[in-house]
């Protein structure tokens, strides 16, 4: 599964200014709402519900919030690079500055898990993560995420 299949260039927020995890999730929900047409509140509630089960902050300043929505037909991603890290209750207690929101249709099953796994694998690449942190260009971020895809193929 290619990240390019999940993430459009207009789904990248290259320099997001937020002060808290809640504000971050609200901004991601707003962006996802514009892309999917799903009401912002519905997106926010789904990702907040998932966060209540345990933080999706996976460590090293990275979080992968995710959830399932009945009202979408394909898996959709939103990527944000934060101007300043925020506390995300991550597994390693480190603040988060790179966030990849993943939304999947209710019946996505294995595809949802494959997409999560792919994102986690990509964001374990320390060179790629350093490049993502060093730019505030949505074009560059999109290229870096898709360039990785070409390298992995």
C-alpha positions as CSV (number, residue, x, y, z in Angstrom):
1,X,0.0,0.0,0.0
2,X,1.5,3.3,-1.1
3,X,1.3,6.5,1.0
4,X,0.4,8.3,-2.3
5,X,-2.8,6.2,-2.3
6,X,-3.7,7.6,1.2
7,X,-2.4,11.2,1.1
8,X,-3.1,14.0,-1.4
9,X,-0.9,17.1,-1.4
10,X,-3.8,19.2,-0.2
11,X,-4.0,17.0,2.9
12,X,-0.7,18.3,4.2
13,X,-0.4,20.9,6.8
14,X,3.2,22.0,6.7
15,X,3.5,24.4,9.7
16,X,0.6,23.9,12.1
17,X,0.4,26.1,15.1
18,X,-1.3,24.4,18.0
19,X,-0.9,24.5,21.8
20,X,-2.5,21.2,22.9
21,X,-3.3,17.7,21.8
22,X,-7.0,18.6,21.7
23,X,-6.4,21.6,19.5
24,X,-4.2,19.5,17.2
25,X,-6.9,16.8,16.8
26,X,-9.5,19.6,16.1
27,X,-7.3,21.0,13.4
28,X,-6.8,17.6,11.8
29,X,-10.5,16.9,12.0
30,X,-11.2,20.2,10.2
31,X,-8.8,19.4,7.4
32,X,-10.1,15.9,7.1
33,X,-13.6,17.3,7.0
34,X,-12.7,19.5,4.0
35,X,-11.2,16.6,2.2
36,X,-13.9,14.0,2.9
37,X,-17.0,16.1,3.3
38,X,-17.7,14.3,6.6
39,X,-18.8,16.8,9.4
40,X,-15.8,18.0,11.4
41,X,-17.4,17.0,14.7
42,X,-17.9,13.4,13.4
43,X,-14.3,13.1,12.5
44,X,-13.1,14.7,15.8
45,X,-15.4,12.3,17.9
46,X,-14.0,9.2,16.1
47,X,-10.4,10.1,16.6
48,X,-11.0,11.3,20.2
49,X,-12.8,8.0,21.0
50,X,-9.7,6.1,19.7
51,X,-7.4,8.3,21.8
52,X,-9.3,7.4,24.9
53,X,-8.3,3.7,24.4
54,X,-4.7,4.8,24.5
55,X,-2.5,7.4,23.0
56,X,-1.6,7.0,19.3
57,X,1.7,8.8,20.0
58,X,4.1,6.1,18.9
59,X,7.3,7.7,20.1
60,X,10.1,9.8,18.7
61,X,7.8,12.8,18.3
62,X,5.4,11.0,16.0
63,X,1.7,10.3,16.4
64,X,-0.7,8.3,14.1
65,X,-4.2,9.1,15.3
66,X,-6.8,7.0,13.4
67,X,-10.4,5.9,13.3
68,X,-13.1,4.4,11.1
69,X,-16.0,6.3,9.6
70,X,-19.2,4.8,8.0
71,X,-19.5,7.8,5.7
72,X,-16.3,7.4,3.7
73,X,-15.5,5.0,0.9
74,X,-11.7,4.9,0.9
75,X,-8.8,5.3,3.3
76,X,-7.8,8.9,3.7
77,X,-4.7,10.5,5.3
78,X,-3.9,14.0,6.6
79,X,-0.3,14.8,7.5
80,X,0.7,17.7,9.8
81,X,4.1,19.1,10.8
82,X,3.8,21.2,13.9
83,X,5.7,24.4,14.4
84,X,6.2,23.5,18.1
85,X,5.8,20.0,19.6
86,X,2.8,19.4,21.9
87,X,2.3,16.8,24.7
88,X,0.5,13.9,23.2
89,X,0.8,11.4,26.1
90,X,3.1,9.4,23.8
91,X,4.5,6.0,24.7
92,X,7.9,7.5,25.3
93,X,6.5,10.7,27.0
94,X,8.2,12.8,24.2
95,X,6.2,15.7,22.7
96,X,4.8,15.2,19.2
97,X,5.6,17.3,16.1
98,X,4.8,14.9,13.2
99,X,1.2,13.6,12.9
100,X,-0.3,11.3,10.3
101,X,-4.1,11.1,10.7
102,X,-5.6,8.0,9.1
103,X,-9.3,7.6,8.5
104,X,-10.8,4.4,7.0
105,X,-14.2,3.2,6.0
106,X,-16.0,1.1,8.6
107,X,-15.5,-2.1,6.7
108,X,-11.9,-1.5,5.8
109,X,-10.6,-4.3,8.1
110,X,-7.2,-5.5,7.0
111,X,-6.6,-2.5,4.6
112,X,-6.9,-0.2,7.6
113,X,-4.2,-2.2,9.5
114,X,-2.0,-2.4,6.4
115,X,-2.2,1.4,6.0
116,X,-1.3,1.9,9.7
117,X,1.6,-0.5,9.4
118,X,2.9,1.2,6.3
119,X,2.7,4.7,7.9
120,X,4.5,3.4,11.0
121,X,7.3,1.8,8.8
122,X,7.8,4.9,6.7
123,X,8.0,7.2,9.8
124,X,10.6,4.9,11.4
125,X,13.1,6.1,8.7
126,X,15.2,8.6,10.6
127,X,16.6,10.3,7.5
128,X,13.0,10.9,6.2
129,X,11.8,12.1,9.5
130,X,14.7,14.6,9.7
131,X,13.8,15.9,6.2
132,X,10.2,16.3,7.2
133,X,11.2,18.2,10.3
134,X,13.5,20.5,8.3
135,X,10.9,21.9,5.9
136,X,7.7,23.8,6.1
137,X,6.8,23.3,2.4
138,X,3.8,21.1,1.7
139,X,5.3,20.3,-1.8
140,X,8.5,19.1,-0.2
141,X,6.7,17.1,2.5
142,X,4.6,15.4,-0.2
143,X,7.6,14.7,-2.3
144,X,9.6,13.2,0.7
145,X,6.7,10.9,1.7
146,X,6.3,9.7,-1.9
147,X,10.0,9.5,-2.6
148,X,10.3,7.1,0.3
149,X,7.7,5.0,-1.5
150,X,9.8,4.9,-4.7
151,X,12.8,3.8,-2.6
152,X,10.9,1.0,-0.9
153,X,9.5,-0.4,-4.1
